[in-house]
Amino acid sequence: MSLNADNWKVIGISKPSEKMMVMPSNSSGLAVGRLVGKYPKRLGWLMSPDGWRQPPSWMPYALDNGAFGAWKNGTQWDEAGFTMLLERARKSHFPLWVVVPDVVMDRDATLAKWGEWVPQIRRVLPHTDLAFAVQDGMTKEDVPADADVVFVGGSTEWKWKNLRTWTDNFKRVHVARVNSERLLWMADDAGAVSCDGTGWMRGGEERLIELEHYLEISTGRGRPQMVMESIMEGGPQ
């Protein structure tokens, strides 16, 4: 892979106390297990309703609600599948947090979903933190007072343009759909505590090399990573 160094720059290195966790979505194979062993506390799982795997006791994980996948595929959101996911987690060790159901790029509907679903989730997982999925057009005032994590969703352009609005105002910010080393560094530099991506185990060896390179550098085991200055534009991905 050839790269033009003129388009790259160092944008930041994780501080020891602020190492971002990467959560490959629905991935639990040997490649993930190897990286978990090599970089403790730097990886976890993000599980959607159709991707449940019984997590070992030492593996941190969180629950997605599957709304974005349904939106992207043009299918109806699987409410029953999400409810079953909560029950499965209840019988396992508790997840770090769960993304309360949202509606992609719809502020008002997402706020309504929060009020509808928080009591239901609390009944099943009373001690698990709740993540609020922010959408296009939202401001920091829209985040519910009882939200524990800000999950940055919405369209791709809006997400990256407004990421620091969330990291500057909230301690725990997770960035959705981070699928390249360049984007890992952008999320890291903004101060996100975690991110997810579906592409790490689907893009072949090159993607895994990018992920491990980020983990190596941000853990302090190598030279500073160079990252692209520009970010991708367009709709949600």
C-alpha positions in Angstrom: 0.0 0.0 0.0 1.6 3.3 -1.1 0.9 6.5 0.8 1.7 10.1 0.1 3.4 11.4 3.3 2.5 15.0 2.4 -1.1 14.2 3.3 -0.3 12.8 6.8 0.4 14.3 10.1 0.7 13.3 13.8 -2.5 14.3 15.6 -2.0 12.9 19.0 -0.9 9.9 21.1 -3.2 8.4 23.8 -2.2 9.3 27.3 -1.7 6.3 29.6 -4.8 7.0 31.6 -7.0 7.6 28.5 -6.4 4.6 26.2 -9.4 4.2 23.9 -11.0 0.7 23.8 -11.8 -0.7 20.4 -14.9 -2.9 20.2 -15.0 -4.9 17.0 -18.7 -5.5 16.3 -20.0 -9.1 16.6 -16.4 -10.5 16.4 -15.2 -13.2 18.7 -12.7 -15.2 16.7 -9.1 -16.1 17.3 -7.8 -12.8 15.9 -9.7 -10.9 18.5 -8.6 -13.2 21.3 -5.0 -12.9 20.3 -5.2 -9.1 20.4 -7.0 -9.1 23.7 -4.2 -11.2 25.2 -1.5 -8.9 23.8 -3.2 -5.6 24.6 -5.2 -6.1 27.9 -8.2 -3.8 28.4 -7.8 -2.3 24.9 -10.4 -4.4 23.2 -14.0 -5.5 23.8 -17.0 -6.8 22.0 -20.0 -4.8 20.8 -22.9 -7.2 20.3 -26.0 -6.6 18.2 -29.3 -8.6 18.5 -28.2 -10.9 15.7 -24.6 -11.3 16.9 -24.7 -12.7 20.4 -21.8 -14.8 21.5 -21.4 -15.9 25.1 -18.6 -13.7 26.4 -16.0 -15.2 28.6 -15.7 -13.7 32.1 -12.6 -11.7 31.2 -14.0 -10.1 28.0 -15.6 -6.7 28.4 -18.6 -6.2 26.1 -21.5 -3.8 25.4 -24.9 -4.2 23.7 -25.9 -2.4 20.5 -29.6 -2.2 19.7 -29.4 -3.0 16.0 -31.2 0.1 14.8 -28.5 1.3 12.4 -28.2 -2.1 10.7 -31.9 -2.2 10.2 -31.9 1.3 8.8 -29.0 0.6 6.5 -30.6 -2.6 5.2 -34.0 -1.0 4.8 -35.6 -3.6 7.2 -37.8 -3.2 10.3 -36.0 -2.9 13.6 -36.0 -6.2 15.5 -37.6 -5.3 18.8 -38.0 -8.9 19.9 -34.3 -9.6 19.0 -33.2 -6.7 21.2 -35.4 -7.9 24.1 -33.8 -11.3 23.8 -30.3 -9.8 23.7 -31.1 -8.1 27.1 -32.2 -11.4 28.5 -29.1 -13.2 27.3 -26.9 -10.5 28.8 -28.8 -10.9 32.1 -27.7 -14.5 32.3 -24.1 -13.6 31.6 -21.8 -11.1 33.3 -23.2 -7.7 33.0 -22.3 -5.6 29.9 -20.4 -2.3 30.2 -23.4 -0.5 28.8 -26.3 -0.9 26.4 -27.3 1.5 23.6 -31.0 2.4 24.3 -33.0 2.0 21.1 -32.8 5.0 18.8 -34.0 6.2 15.4 -31.2 7.0 12.9 -30.9 10.7 12.2 -34.1 11.5 14.0 -33.8 13.7 17.0 -37.4 13.7 18.3 -38.0 10.0 17.7 -34.7 9.1 19.5 -35.7 11.1 22.5 -39.1 9.4 22.6 -37.4 6.0 22.4 -35.3 6.9 25.4 -38.4 7.5 27.5 -40.0 4.3 26.3 -37.1 1.9 26.7 -35.1 3.0 29.7 -37.7 1.5 32.2 -37.8 -1.8 30.2 -34.0 -2.1 30.2 -33.7 -1.2 33.8 -36.1 -4.1 34.7 -33.8 -6.6 33.0 -30.4 -5.1 33.6 -30.8 -2.8 36.6 -27.1 -2.2 37.2 -25.9 -1.7 33.6 -25.1 1.7 32.3 -27.2 3.3 29.5 -25.8 4.8 26.3 -27.7 7.6 24.5 -27.3 7.6 20.7 -26.9 11.2 19.6 -28.2 12.0 16.1 -28.0 14.8 13.5 -29.2 18.1 14.9 -28.8 17.3 18.6 -27.0 19.5 21.0 -25.5 18.7 24.4 -28.7 19.8 26.0 -30.6 16.9 24.4 -28.6 14.3 26.3 -30.8 12.9 29.1 -29.5 13.5 32.6 -29.6 9.8 33.3 -27.5 8.8 30.4 -24.2 7.3 31.4 -22.5 7.2 28.0 -22.9 9.3 24.9 -22.9 7.1 21.8 -22.1 9.2 18.7 -24.1 7.9 15.8 -25.9 9.9 13.1 -24.6 10.5 9.6 -20.9 10.2 9.0 -20.2 13.8 8.1 -22.2 15.1 11.1 -20.6 12.6 13.5 -17.0 13.7 12.7 -17.8 17.4 12.4 -19.4 17.5 15.8 -17.4 14.8 17.7 -15.6 17.3 20.0 -18.9 18.8 21.1 -19.5 15.5 22.9 -16.0 14.8 24.1 -15.6 18.3 25.4 -18.8 18.1 27.5 -19.1 14.4 28.5 -16.6 12.1 30.2 -17.7 8.9 28.5 -18.1 9.1 24.7 -18.2 6.2 22.3 -17.9 6.6 18.6 -19.8 4.3 16.2 -18.6 3.0 12.9 -14.8 3.5 13.1 -13.3 1.2 10.6 -9.8 2.4 9.7 -6.6 3.3 11.5 -7.0 7.0 10.4 -10.5 7.1 12.0 -9.2 5.4 15.1 -6.7 8.2 15.6 -9.4 10.8 15.0 -11.6 9.3 17.7 -8.6 8.9 20.0 -7.4 12.4 19.5 -10.9 13.8 20.2 -10.9 12.0 23.6 -13.4 9.2 23.0 -13.1 6.4 25.5 -14.3 3.7 23.1 -15.3 3.0 19.5 -16.7 0.2 17.4 -16.5 -1.0 13.9 -17.9 -3.9 11.8 -15.0 -3.9 9.3 -12.0 -5.1 11.4 -12.6 -8.8 11.0 -14.1 -8.5 7.5 -11.4 -6.6 5.6 -8.7 -9.2 5.5 -5.2 -9.0 6.9 -4.6 -5.4 6.0 -7.4 -4.2 8.3 -6.0 -6.3 11.2 -2.6 -4.8 10.6 -4.1 -1.3 10.9 -5.9 -2.2 14.1 -2.8 -3.8 15.7 -0.6 -0.9 14.6 -3.0 1.6 16.4 -3.0 -0.6 19.5 0.8 -0.9 19.5 1.4 2.9 19.1 -1.3 4.1 21.5 -0.1 1.6 24.1 3.4 3.2 23.9 5.1 0.3 22.1 6.1 2.0 18.9 6.6 5.3 17.0 3.8 7.8 16.7 1.2 7.0 14.1 0.8 9.2 11.0 -2.9 9.9 10.1 -4.7 11.5 7.2 -5.7 15.1 7.8 -8.9 14.9 5.8 -12.0 12.9 6.8 -14.4 11.1 4.5 -17.5 12.8 3.5 -21.0 11.5 2.7 -23.9 9.8 4.4 -23.9 7.3 7.2 -21.7 4.2 6.8 
